[in-house]
């Protein structure tokens, strides 16, 4: 009963509060972290409409067009990452925690993850866009936590790639985004003086093929030289 009440609060009340959050009112972030870290898998993967509209006799009904609680939490967290800068660090911390939890769900044998796997690609791509937007943030410690978000996201991406490779469904293999190629292109096209791109590049190297590393290194050699000249 308490869990159902909390879900309804998240859907109807929390979004209204997002625009009001400051560093002095971190209650909603604490609630988000609590759900992400401690929410039961079956609750996190429940579709919100199903939770509200299906009675116990029809609990097997799943409205796959509606977001799961896990997706809804992601939207709330991402909104905070784009909101008041005084809570950006806490927001990105929570986003990293979200990906840690997703990775655990993907590796779990106790929950049905087919729906989760099919819904992850657009979330991964929106997170990558957020990483690029924030890797040069002027807020203290945010550029560092953004790299942590990137690393936990890539761990989830690697799990998704593994699921896609084993899937008998061609469409699932086609849905998996090539984040390595995307971040490589972004790093190559980002001005040399943006320090955040080097941190992310360092975190991305282990996911790259040898030829990708060589190609990228050759293309950003000028950036390294420019950095050295600027510091000398």
PELINKA-V394928 format. One record per pair of residues at least 4 apart in sequence whose C-alpha atoms are under 7 Angstrom apart, sorted by the first residue. I is the first residue (numbers start at 0). GAP is how many residues later the second one is. D is the distance in whole Angstrom. If there is no record, write none. Layout:
i=<I/I>
gap=<GAP/GAP>
d=<D/D>
This chain:
i=<0/1/2/3/4/5/6/7/8/8/9/12/13/13/14/16/17/20/20/21/21/21/21/22/22/25/26/27/28/29/30/31/31/32/32/33/34/35/35/36/38/38/39/40/40/41/43/43/43/44/44/44/45/45/45/46/46/46/46/46/46/46/47/47/47/47/47/48/48/48/49/49/49/49/53/53/54/66/66/67/68/69/70/71/72/73/74/75/76/76/76/76/77/78/79/79/80/80/80/83/86/87/87/88/88/89/90/91/91/91/91/92/92/93/94/94/95/95/95/95/96/97/98/98/98/98/99/99/100/101/101/102/102/103/105/105/112/113/114/115/116/117/119/120/120/120/120/121/122/123/123/124/125/126/127/128/129/130/130/130/133/133/134/134/134/134/135/135/135/135/136/136/140/141/142/142/143/144/145/146/146/146/147/148/149/150/150/151/152/153/154/155/156/157/158/159/160/160/161/162/163/163/163/164/166/168/169/170/171/177/178/179/179/179/180/181/182/183/183/184/185/186/187/187/187/191/191/192/195/196/197/198/199/200/203/204/207/207/208/209/210/211/212/213/214/215/216/219/220/221/222/223/224/225/226/227>
gap=<4/4/4/4/4/4/4/4/4/5/4/4/4/14/61/4/62/4/5/4/62/64/65/63/64/4/4/4/4/4/4/4/41/4/61/4/4/62/65/64/4/5/4/4/70/4/24/25/26/23/24/25/5/22/23/4/15/16/19/20/21/22/4/18/19/20/21/4/14/17/4/11/12/13/4/5/4/4/5/4/4/4/4/4/4/4/4/4/4/14/17/18/4/4/8/11/7/10/11/4/4/4/54/4/53/4/4/4/53/54/57/4/52/4/4/54/4/52/53/56/4/4/4/53/54/57/4/52/4/4/54/4/53/4/7/53/4/4/4/4/43/54/4/4/54/55/56/4/4/4/29/4/4/4/4/4/4/4/15/19/9/12/8/11/61/62/7/58/59/60/5/6/4/4/4/53/4/4/4/4/52/53/4/4/4/4/52/4/4/4/4/4/4/4/4/4/4/15/4/4/8/9/12/8/5/4/4/4/4/4/4/4/27/28/4/4/4/4/32/4/4/10/28/31/32/31/34/34/4/4/4/4/4/4/4/8/4/5/4/4/4/4/4/4/4/4/4/4/4/4/4/4/4/4/4/4>
d=<6/6/6/6/6/6/6/6/5/6/5/7/7/7/7/7/7/6/7/7/6/6/6/5/6/6/6/6/6/6/6/6/7/6/6/6/5/6/7/7/7/6/6/6/7/6/7/5/5/5/6/6/7/5/6/6/7/7/6/6/4/6/6/7/6/6/6/6/7/6/5/7/6/6/6/6/6/6/6/6/6/6/6/6/6/6/6/6/6/6/7/6/6/6/7/6/5/5/6/7/6/6/7/6/5/6/6/6/6/7/7/6/7/6/7/7/6/7/5/6/6/6/6/6/6/7/6/6/6/6/7/6/5/6/7/7/6/6/6/6/7/7/6/6/7/6/6/6/6/6/7/6/6/6/6/6/6/6/6/7/7/7/5/6/5/7/6/7/7/5/6/6/6/6/7/7/7/6/6/6/7/6/6/6/6/6/6/6/6/6/6/6/6/6/6/6/6/6/6/6/6/5/7/6/7/7/6/6/7/6/6/6/7/6/6/6/6/6/7/6/6/6/7/7/6/5/7/7/6/6/6/6/6/6/7/7/6/6/6/6/6/6/6/6/6/6/6/7/6/6/6/6/6/6/6/6>
